[in-house]
Amino acid sequence: MTWMQIEIFTLTAGIDPLCSALEEIGVTGFVINDPADFEQFLIGKGSNWDLVDESLLRPRGPESSVTFYLPEGEDSHSQLTQVEEVLSRLKAIDEKRQWGRLEYEISTVEEESWQDS
């Protein structure tokens, strides 16, 4: 099965309003990538690590993302239209742009049989 991976770019302050709006249209099961969370993790755990990959210690930008997956097909394109409407509505509410750019990227992901891979 082929899946559409939709990644929406926002800022930390925009994660909750974005996820709430997506849930309203039936999108659930998010992957949230928030640099602020990771920075907090590094601060709390840094002294306990014996070995740290140097790339983890590089500064990160402020941009976060919310990622979810839709099965490729007619229904997913209809839902993607709803996602675009949600983003337009959120941009209109966020006059000071505290929630970031609220734009998305789509990529295609093939489902693997994890048992056989």
DOZANU-286738 format. One record per atom (N, C-alpha, C, O): atom name; z, x negated, y negated. Coordinates in nm, 2 decimals, always signed. Each point is the difference from the previous one (the first is absolute). Layout:
BEGIN
<'CA'; <Z; X; Y>>
...
This chain:
BEGIN
<'N'; <+0.00; -0.08; +0.12>>
<'CA'; <+0.00; +0.08; -0.12>>
<'C'; <+0.00; -0.09; -0.12>>
<'O'; <+0.06; -0.11; -0.01>>
<'N'; <-0.13; +0.16; -0.10>>
<'CA'; <-0.01; -0.08; -0.12>>
<'C'; <+0.09; +0.07; -0.10>>
<'O'; <+0.01; +0.12; -0.01>>
<'N'; <+0.07; -0.20; -0.07>>
<'CA'; <+0.09; +0.05; -0.10>>
<'C'; <-0.04; -0.05; -0.14>>
<'O'; <-0.05; -0.11; -0.01>>
<'N'; <+0.07; +0.19; -0.09>>
<'CA'; <-0.01; -0.05; -0.14>>
<'C'; <+0.13; -0.04; -0.05>>
<'O'; <+0.10; +0.07; +0.01>>
<'N'; <-0.09; -0.20; -0.05>>
<'CA'; <+0.13; -0.05; -0.06>>
<'C'; <-0.02; +0.01; -0.15>>
<'O'; <-0.08; -0.06; -0.06>>
<'N'; <+0.17; +0.14; +0.00>>
<'CA'; <+0.00; +0.02; -0.14>>
<'C'; <+0.12; -0.07; -0.06>>
<'O'; <+0.12; +0.03; +0.04>>
<'N'; <-0.14; -0.12; -0.13>>
<'CA'; <+0.11; -0.07; -0.07>>
<'C'; <-0.01; +0.03; -0.15>>
<'O'; <-0.10; -0.02; -0.06>>
<'N'; <+0.21; +0.08; +0.01>>
<'CA'; <+0.01; +0.04; -0.14>>
<'C'; <+0.09; -0.10; -0.07>>
<'O'; <+0.11; -0.03; +0.05>>
<'N'; <-0.16; -0.02; -0.16>>
<'CA'; <+0.08; -0.11; -0.08>>
<'C'; <+0.08; +0.07; -0.11>>
<'O'; <-0.06; +0.08; -0.07>>
<'N'; <+0.18; -0.12; +0.06>>
<'CA'; <+0.09; +0.06; -0.10>>
<'C'; <+0.10; -0.11; -0.03>>
<'O'; <-0.01; -0.12; +0.03>>
<'N'; <+0.12; +0.16; -0.11>>
<'CA'; <+0.11; -0.09; -0.02>>
<'C'; <+0.12; +0.06; +0.06>>
<'O'; <+0.00; +0.11; +0.05>>
<'N'; <+0.11; -0.18; -0.04>>
<'CA'; <+0.12; +0.04; +0.07>>
<'C'; <+0.04; +0.14; -0.05>>
<'O'; <+0.04; +0.09; +0.08>>
<'N'; <-0.04; -0.06; -0.21>>
<'CA'; <+0.04; +0.13; -0.06>>
<'C'; <-0.09; +0.11; +0.05>>
<'O'; <+0.04; +0.12; -0.01>>
<'N'; <-0.16; -0.15; +0.05>>
<'CA'; <-0.10; +0.10; +0.04>>
<'C'; <+0.01; +0.04; +0.15>>
<'O'; <-0.07; +0.09; +0.04>>
<'N'; <+0.14; -0.17; +0.04>>
<'CA'; <+0.00; +0.03; +0.14>>
<'C'; <+0.05; +0.14; +0.04>>
<'O'; <-0.06; +0.07; +0.07>>
<'N'; <+0.18; -0.04; -0.12>>
<'CA'; <+0.06; +0.13; +0.03>>
<'C'; <-0.09; +0.12; -0.05>>
<'O'; <-0.03; +0.09; +0.08>>
<'N'; <-0.02; -0.09; -0.20>>
<'CA'; <-0.08; +0.12; -0.04>>
<'C'; <-0.13; +0.00; +0.08>>
<'O'; <-0.05; +0.11; +0.03>>
<'N'; <-0.01; -0.22; +0.00>>
<'CA'; <-0.12; -0.01; +0.08>>
<'C'; <+0.02; +0.06; +0.14>>
<'O'; <-0.07; +0.08; +0.04>>
<'N'; <+0.17; -0.13; +0.02>>
<'CA'; <+0.03; +0.05; +0.14>>
<'C'; <+0.03; +0.15; +0.01>>
<'O'; <-0.04; +0.07; +0.09>>
<'N'; <+0.12; -0.03; -0.19>>
<'CA'; <+0.03; +0.15; -0.01>>
<'C'; <-0.13; +0.08; -0.02>>
<'O'; <-0.01; +0.10; +0.07>>
<'N'; <-0.07; -0.14; -0.15>>
<'CA'; <-0.13; +0.07; -0.03>>
<'C'; <-0.09; +0.00; +0.12>>
<'O'; <-0.06; +0.10; +0.03>>
<'N'; <+0.06; -0.21; +0.04>>
<'CA'; <-0.08; -0.01; +0.13>>
<'C'; <+0.05; +0.09; +0.11>>
<'O'; <-0.07; +0.06; +0.07>>
<'N'; <+0.20; -0.06; -0.06>>
<'CA'; <+0.06; +0.09; +0.10>>
<'C'; <-0.03; +0.15; -0.03>>
<'O'; <-0.02; +0.08; +0.10>>
<'N'; <+0.01; -0.05; -0.23>>
<'CA'; <-0.03; +0.14; -0.03>>
<'C'; <-0.14; +0.04; +0.05>>
<'O'; <-0.03; +0.12; +0.03>>
<'N'; <-0.06; -0.21; -0.01>>
<'CA'; <-0.13; +0.03; +0.05>>
<'C'; <-0.02; -0.03; +0.15>>
<'O'; <-0.11; +0.00; +0.06>>
<'N'; <+0.23; -0.04; +0.00>>
<'CA'; <+0.00; -0.01; +0.15>>
<'C'; <-0.02; -0.15; +0.05>>
<'O'; <-0.02; -0.02; +0.12>>
<'N'; <+0.02; -0.07; -0.21>>
<'CA'; <-0.01; -0.14; +0.04>>
<'C'; <+0.14; -0.06; +0.02>>
<'O'; <+0.09; +0.01; -0.08>>
<'N'; <-0.06; -0.06; +0.20>>
<'CA'; <+0.13; -0.05; +0.04>>
<'C'; <-0.02; -0.13; +0.07>>
<'O'; <-0.12; -0.04; +0.04>>
<'N'; <+0.22; -0.03; -0.01>>
<'CA'; <-0.01; -0.13; +0.07>>
<'C'; <-0.05; -0.11; -0.08>>
<'O'; <-0.11; -0.05; +0.02>>
<'N'; <+0.18; +0.01; -0.12>>
<'CA'; <-0.04; -0.10; -0.10>>
<'C'; <+0.05; -0.14; +0.04>>
<'O'; <+0.10; -0.02; +0.07>>
<'N'; <-0.18; -0.08; -0.11>>
<'CA'; <+0.05; -0.14; +0.00>>
<'C'; <+0.01; -0.04; -0.14>>
<'O'; <-0.10; +0.00; -0.08>>
<'N'; <+0.22; -0.03; +0.04>>
<'CA'; <+0.03; -0.04; -0.14>>
<'C'; <+0.02; -0.15; -0.01>>
<'O'; <+0.08; -0.06; +0.07>>
<'N'; <-0.16; +0.00; -0.16>>
<'CA'; <+0.01; -0.14; -0.02>>
<'C'; <+0.04; -0.02; -0.15>>
<'O'; <-0.07; +0.02; -0.09>>
<'N'; <+0.20; -0.06; +0.08>>
<'CA'; <+0.06; -0.01; -0.14>>
<'C'; <+0.06; -0.14; -0.02>>
<'O'; <+0.10; -0.03; +0.07>>
<'N'; <-0.16; -0.05; -0.15>>
<'CA'; <+0.05; -0.14; -0.02>>
<'C'; <+0.14; +0.00; -0.05>>
<'O'; <+0.08; -0.09; +0.03>>
<'N'; <-0.03; +0.19; -0.10>>
<'CA'; <+0.14; +0.01; -0.04>>
<'C'; <+0.09; +0.00; +0.12>>
<'O'; <+0.11; -0.06; +0.00>>
<'N'; <-0.14; +0.14; +0.10>>
<'CA'; <+0.08; +0.00; +0.13>>
<'C'; <+0.00; -0.13; +0.06>>
<'O'; <+0.11; -0.05; +0.05>>
<'N'; <-0.22; -0.02; -0.04>>
<'CA'; <-0.01; -0.13; +0.07>>
<'C'; <+0.08; -0.10; -0.08>>
<'O'; <+0.07; -0.09; +0.06>>
<'N'; <-0.07; +0.09; -0.19>>
<'CA'; <+0.08; -0.09; -0.08>>
<'C'; <+0.15; +0.02; +0.02>>
<'O'; <+0.07; -0.10; +0.01>>
<'N'; <-0.03; +0.22; +0.00>>
<'CA'; <+0.14; +0.03; +0.03>>
<'C'; <+0.04; -0.05; +0.14>>
<'O'; <+0.11; -0.06; +0.02>>
<'N'; <-0.20; +0.07; +0.08>>
<'CA'; <+0.02; -0.05; +0.13>>
<'C'; <+0.02; -0.15; +0.00>>
<'O'; <+0.09; -0.06; +0.06>>
<'N'; <-0.18; -0.01; -0.14>>
<'CA'; <+0.01; -0.15; +0.00>>
<'C'; <+0.13; -0.04; -0.07>>
<'O'; <+0.06; -0.10; +0.04>>
<'N'; <-0.02; +0.17; -0.14>>
<'CA'; <+0.12; -0.04; -0.07>>
<'C'; <+0.12; +0.02; +0.10>>
<'O'; <+0.09; -0.09; +0.00>>
<'N'; <-0.09; +0.19; +0.07>>
<'CA'; <+0.11; +0.03; +0.10>>
<'C'; <+0.00; -0.08; +0.12>>
<'O'; <+0.11; -0.03; +0.06>>
<'N'; <-0.22; -0.02; -0.01>>
<'CA'; <-0.02; -0.07; +0.13>>
<'C'; <-0.03; -0.14; -0.01>>
<'O'; <+0.01; -0.08; +0.09>>
<'N'; <-0.05; +0.03; -0.21>>
<'CA'; <-0.06; -0.13; -0.02>>
<'C'; <+0.09; -0.11; +0.05>>
<'O'; <-0.05; -0.10; +0.06>>
<'N'; <+0.18; +0.11; -0.08>>
<'CA'; <+0.09; -0.11; +0.04>>
<'C'; <+0.02; +0.00; +0.15>>
<'O'; <+0.06; -0.10; +0.05>>
<'N'; <-0.09; +0.20; +0.02>>
<'CA'; <+0.02; +0.00; +0.15>>
<'C'; <-0.12; -0.04; +0.08>>
<'O'; <+0.01; +0.00; +0.12>>
<'N'; <-0.11; -0.04; -0.18>>
<'CA'; <-0.12; -0.04; +0.07>>
<'C'; <+0.00; -0.15; +0.03>>
<'O'; <+0.03; -0.08; -0.09>>
<'N'; <-0.07; +0.04; +0.21>>
<'CA'; <-0.02; -0.14; +0.03>>
<'C'; <-0.14; -0.05; -0.05>>
<'O'; <-0.01; -0.11; -0.04>>
<'N'; <-0.09; +0.20; +0.06>>
<'CA'; <-0.13; -0.04; -0.03>>
<'C'; <-0.07; +0.12; -0.07>>
<'O'; <+0.01; +0.12; +0.04>>
<'N'; <-0.07; -0.14; -0.16>>
<'CA'; <-0.06; +0.10; -0.07>>
<'C'; <-0.15; -0.04; -0.03>>
<'O'; <-0.02; -0.11; -0.05>>
<'N'; <-0.07; +0.20; +0.07>>
<'CA'; <-0.14; -0.03; -0.03>>
<'C'; <-0.01; +0.00; -0.15>>
<'O'; <+0.04; +0.09; -0.07>>
<'N'; <-0.09; -0.20; +0.02>>
<'CA'; <-0.01; -0.03; -0.15>>
<'C'; <-0.08; +0.12; -0.07>>
<'O'; <+0.04; +0.03; -0.12>>
<'N'; <-0.13; +0.03; +0.19>>
<'CA'; <-0.08; +0.10; -0.07>>
<'C'; <+0.09; +0.12; -0.03>>
<'O'; <-0.03; +0.08; -0.09>>
<'N'; <+0.14; -0.06; +0.16>>
<'CA'; <+0.09; +0.11; -0.03>>
<'C'; <+0.07; -0.02; -0.13>>
<'O'; <+0.05; +0.10; -0.06>>
<'N'; <-0.03; -0.22; +0.02>>
<'CA'; <+0.08; -0.03; -0.12>>
<'C'; <-0.09; +0.00; -0.13>>
<'O'; <+0.06; -0.01; -0.11>>
<'N'; <-0.19; +0.03; +0.13>>
<'CA'; <-0.08; +0.00; -0.12>>
<'C'; <+0.02; +0.13; -0.08>>
<'O'; <+0.03; +0.10; +0.06>>
<'N'; <-0.04; -0.11; -0.19>>
<'CA'; <+0.02; +0.12; -0.08>>
<'C'; <-0.10; +0.11; +0.03>>
<'O'; <-0.12; -0.04; +0.03>>
<'N'; <+0.16; +0.16; -0.03>>
<'CA'; <-0.10; +0.11; +0.02>>
<'C'; <-0.02; +0.08; -0.12>>
<'O'; <+0.09; +0.00; -0.10>>
<'N'; <-0.20; +0.07; +0.09>>
<'CA'; <-0.02; +0.08; -0.12>>
<'C'; <+0.08; +0.13; +0.01>>
<'O'; <+0.07; +0.02; +0.10>>
<'N'; <-0.07; +0.06; -0.20>>
<'CA'; <+0.08; +0.12; +0.00>>
<'C'; <-0.06; +0.12; +0.07>>
<'O'; <+0.07; +0.10; +0.02>>
<'N'; <-0.19; -0.12; +0.03>>
<'CA'; <-0.07; +0.12; +0.06>>
<'C'; <+0.05; +0.03; +0.14>>
<'O'; <+0.01; -0.09; +0.08>>
<'N'; <+0.01; +0.21; -0.06>>
<'CA'; <+0.04; +0.05; +0.14>>
<'C'; <-0.12; +0.08; +0.05>>
<'O'; <-0.10; +0.03; -0.07>>
<'N'; <+0.12; +0.01; +0.20>>
<'CA'; <-0.11; +0.09; +0.05>>
<'C'; <+0.06; +0.09; +0.11>>
<'O'; <+0.10; -0.03; +0.06>>
<'N'; <-0.16; +0.15; -0.05>>
<'CA'; <+0.03; +0.09; +0.10>>
<'C'; <-0.12; +0.02; +0.09>>
<'O'; <-0.11; +0.03; -0.05>>
<'N'; <+0.12; -0.05; +0.18>>
<'CA'; <-0.11; +0.00; +0.09>>
<'C'; <+0.02; +0.11; +0.10>>
<'O'; <+0.11; +0.02; +0.05>>
<'N'; <-0.22; +0.05; -0.02>>
<'CA'; <+0.01; +0.10; +0.11>>
<'C'; <-0.14; +0.01; +0.07>>
<'O'; <-0.09; -0.06; -0.05>>
<'N'; <+0.09; +0.13; +0.16>>
<'CA'; <-0.12; +0.00; +0.08>>
<'C'; <-0.04; +0.15; +0.03>>
<'O'; <+0.08; +0.08; +0.02>>
<'N'; <-0.22; -0.06; -0.03>>
<'CA'; <-0.05; +0.12; +0.04>>
<'C'; <-0.11; -0.02; +0.10>>
<'O'; <-0.08; -0.10; +0.00>>
<'N'; <+0.07; +0.19; +0.10>>
<'CA'; <-0.10; -0.01; +0.10>>
<'C'; <-0.14; +0.02; -0.06>>
<'O'; <-0.01; +0.09; -0.09>>
<'N'; <-0.09; -0.17; +0.12>>
<'CA'; <-0.13; +0.01; -0.06>>
<'C'; <-0.06; +0.14; +0.05>>
<'O'; <+0.01; +0.04; +0.11>>
<'N'; <-0.06; +0.03; -0.21>>
<'CA'; <-0.06; +0.13; +0.03>>
<'C'; <-0.01; +0.09; -0.12>>
<'O'; <+0.04; -0.04; -0.11>>
<'N'; <-0.09; +0.16; +0.13>>
<'CA'; <-0.02; +0.10; -0.10>>
<'C'; <+0.13; +0.03; -0.08>>
<'O'; <+0.01; +0.01; -0.12>>
<'N'; <+0.10; +0.02; +0.20>>
<'CA'; <+0.13; +0.03; -0.06>>
<'C'; <+0.05; -0.11; -0.09>>
<'O'; <+0.06; +0.03; -0.10>>
<'N'; <-0.07; -0.15; +0.15>>
<'CA'; <+0.05; -0.11; -0.08>>
<'C'; <-0.07; -0.02; -0.14>>
<'O'; <+0.07; -0.03; -0.10>>
<'N'; <-0.19; +0.06; +0.10>>
<'CA'; <-0.07; +0.00; -0.13>>
<'C'; <+0.05; +0.11; -0.10>>
<'O'; <+0.00; -0.02; -0.12>>
<'N'; <+0.03; +0.13; +0.18>>
<'CA'; <+0.06; +0.11; -0.08>>
<'C'; <+0.13; -0.04; -0.05>>
<'O'; <+0.04; +0.03; -0.12>>
<'N'; <+0.04; -0.09; +0.21>>
<'CA'; <+0.14; -0.05; -0.05>>
<'C'; <-0.01; -0.11; -0.10>>
<'O'; <+0.08; -0.01; -0.09>>
<'N'; <-0.19; -0.07; +0.10>>
<'CA'; <-0.01; -0.11; -0.09>>
<'C'; <-0.03; +0.06; -0.14>>
<'O'; <+0.04; -0.06; -0.10>>
<'N'; <-0.12; +0.17; +0.09>>
<'CA'; <-0.02; +0.06; -0.12>>
<'C'; <+0.13; +0.05; -0.06>>
<'O'; <+0.02; +0.00; -0.13>>
<'N'; <+0.07; +0.05; +0.21>>
<'CA'; <+0.13; +0.05; -0.05>>
<'C'; <+0.08; -0.12; -0.05>>
<'O'; <+0.07; +0.01; -0.10>>
<'N'; <-0.08; -0.13; +0.17>>
<'CA'; <+0.07; -0.12; -0.05>>
<'C'; <-0.05; -0.04; -0.14>>
<'O'; <+0.08; -0.03; -0.08>>
<'N'; <-0.21; +0.04; +0.06>>
<'CA'; <-0.06; -0.03; -0.13>>
<'C'; <+0.05; +0.09; -0.11>>
<'O'; <+0.03; -0.04; -0.11>>
<'N'; <-0.01; +0.17; +0.15>>
<'CA'; <+0.05; +0.10; -0.10>>
<'C'; <+0.15; -0.04; -0.03>>
<'O'; <+0.04; +0.02; -0.12>>
<'N'; <+0.04; -0.06; +0.22>>
<'CA'; <+0.14; -0.03; -0.02>>
<'C'; <+0.00; -0.12; -0.09>>
<'O'; <+0.09; +0.00; -0.09>>
<'N'; <-0.17; -0.10; +0.11>>
<'CA'; <+0.00; -0.12; -0.09>>
<'C'; <-0.03; +0.03; -0.14>>
<'O'; <+0.06; -0.05; -0.09>>
<'N'; <-0.16; +0.14; +0.07>>
<'CA'; <-0.04; +0.04; -0.13>>
<'C'; <+0.12; +0.07; -0.07>>
<'O'; <+0.02; -0.02; -0.12>>
<'N'; <+0.04; +0.11; +0.19>>
<'CA'; <+0.12; +0.07; -0.05>>
<'C'; <+0.11; -0.09; -0.04>>
<'O'; <+0.06; +0.01; -0.11>>
<'N'; <-0.03; -0.11; +0.20>>
<'CA'; <+0.11; -0.09; -0.03>>
<'C'; <-0.03; -0.09; -0.12>>
<'O'; <+0.08; -0.03; -0.08>>
<'N'; <-0.21; -0.01; +0.07>>
<'CA'; <-0.04; -0.08; -0.12>>
<'C'; <+0.02; +0.08; -0.13>>
<'O'; <+0.04; -0.06; -0.10>>
<'N'; <-0.07; +0.19; +0.11>>
<'CA'; <+0.01; +0.08; -0.12>>
<'C'; <+0.15; +0.02; -0.04>>
<'O'; <+0.03; +0.00; -0.12>>
<'N'; <+0.06; +0.00; +0.22>>
<'CA'; <+0.14; +0.01; -0.03>>
<'C'; <+0.06; -0.13; -0.05>>
<'O'; <+0.09; +0.00; -0.09>>
<'N'; <-0.14; -0.11; +0.14>>
<'CA'; <+0.06; -0.13; -0.03>>
<'C'; <-0.07; -0.06; -0.13>>
<'O'; <-0.08; -0.09; +0.01>>
<'N'; <+0.11; +0.15; -0.12>>
<'CA'; <-0.06; -0.05; -0.13>>
<'C'; <+0.03; -0.14; -0.04>>
<'O'; <-0.09; -0.07; -0.06>>
<'N'; <+0.21; +0.02; +0.10>>
<'CA'; <+0.03; -0.14; -0.03>>
<'C'; <-0.04; -0.10; +0.10>>
<'O'; <+0.03; -0.12; -0.01>>
<'N'; <-0.10; +0.17; +0.12>>
<'CA'; <-0.05; -0.09; +0.10>>
<'C'; <+0.12; -0.08; +0.07>>
<'O'; <-0.02; -0.12; +0.03>>
<'N'; <+0.13; +0.19; -0.01>>
<'CA'; <+0.11; -0.07; +0.07>>
<'C'; <-0.02; +0.00; +0.15>>
<'O'; <+0.07; -0.07; +0.07>>
<'N'; <-0.16; +0.15; -0.02>>
<'CA'; <-0.03; +0.01; +0.14>>
<'C'; <-0.12; -0.09; +0.05>>
<'O'; <-0.04; +0.01; +0.11>>
<'N'; <-0.01; -0.09; -0.20>>
<'CA'; <-0.11; -0.09; +0.03>>
<'C'; <-0.14; +0.07; +0.00>>
<'O'; <-0.01; +0.10; -0.06>>
<'N'; <-0.08; -0.17; +0.12>>
<'CA'; <-0.14; +0.05; -0.01>>
<'C'; <-0.03; +0.12; +0.09>>
<'O'; <-0.10; +0.07; -0.03>>
<'N'; <+0.17; -0.04; +0.13>>
<'CA'; <-0.02; +0.11; +0.09>>
<'C'; <-0.15; +0.02; +0.04>>
<'O'; <-0.06; +0.10; -0.01>>
<'N'; <+0.01; -0.21; +0.07>>
<'CA'; <-0.14; +0.00; +0.05>>
<'C'; <+0.01; -0.04; +0.15>>
<'O'; <+0.10; -0.05; +0.05>>
<'N'; <-0.20; +0.08; +0.02>>
<'CA'; <+0.00; -0.02; +0.15>>
<'C'; <-0.12; -0.08; +0.05>>
<'O'; <-0.10; -0.01; -0.07>>
<'N'; <+0.12; -0.05; +0.18>>
<'CA'; <-0.10; -0.07; +0.08>>
<'C'; <+0.00; +0.06; +0.14>>
<'O'; <+0.10; +0.03; +0.06>>
<'N'; <-0.22; -0.02; -0.01>>
<'CA'; <-0.02; +0.05; +0.14>>
<'C'; <-0.06; -0.11; +0.09>>
<'O'; <-0.09; -0.07; -0.04>>
<'N'; <+0.15; +0.06; +0.16>>
<'CA'; <-0.06; -0.09; +0.10>>
<'C'; <+0.00; +0.08; +0.13>>
<'O'; <+0.07; +0.09; +0.02>>
<'N'; <-0.15; -0.14; +0.07>>
<'CA'; <-0.01; +0.06; +0.13>>
<'C'; <+0.07; -0.08; +0.11>>
<'O'; <-0.01; -0.12; +0.00>>
<'N'; <+0.09; +0.19; +0.08>>
<'CA'; <+0.07; -0.07; +0.10>>
<'C'; <-0.03; +0.07; +0.14>>
<'O'; <+0.01; +0.12; +0.01>>
<'N'; <-0.04; -0.21; +0.08>>
<'CA'; <-0.03; +0.05; +0.14>>
<'C'; <+0.13; +0.01; +0.08>>
<'O'; <+0.08; -0.10; -0.01>>
<'N'; <-0.05; +0.21; +0.07>>
<'CA'; <+0.12; +0.01; +0.09>>
<'C'; <-0.02; -0.09; +0.12>>
<'O'; <-0.10; +0.00; +0.07>>
<'N'; <+0.21; -0.07; -0.04>>
<'CA'; <+0.00; -0.09; +0.12>>
<'C'; <+0.09; +0.06; +0.10>>
<'O'; <+0.10; +0.07; -0.03>>
<'N'; <-0.13; -0.10; +0.15>>
<'CA'; <+0.10; +0.04; +0.11>>
<'C'; <+0.09; -0.12; +0.01>>
<'O'; <-0.03; -0.11; +0.05>>
<'N'; <+0.15; +0.13; -0.11>>
<'CA'; <+0.10; -0.11; +0.00>>
<'C'; <+0.04; -0.04; +0.14>>
<'O'; <+0.04; -0.12; +0.02>>
<'N'; <-0.05; +0.21; +0.07>>
<'CA'; <+0.04; -0.03; +0.14>>
<'C'; <-0.11; -0.10; +0.06>>
<'O'; <+0.04; -0.09; +0.08>>
<'N'; <-0.16; +0.10; -0.12>>
<'CA'; <-0.11; -0.08; +0.06>>
<'C'; <-0.03; -0.12; -0.09>>
<'O'; <-0.06; -0.10; +0.05>>
<'N'; <+0.11; +0.09; -0.17>>
<'CA'; <-0.03; -0.11; -0.09>>
<'C'; <+0.08; -0.12; +0.03>>
<'O'; <-0.01; -0.10; -0.07>>
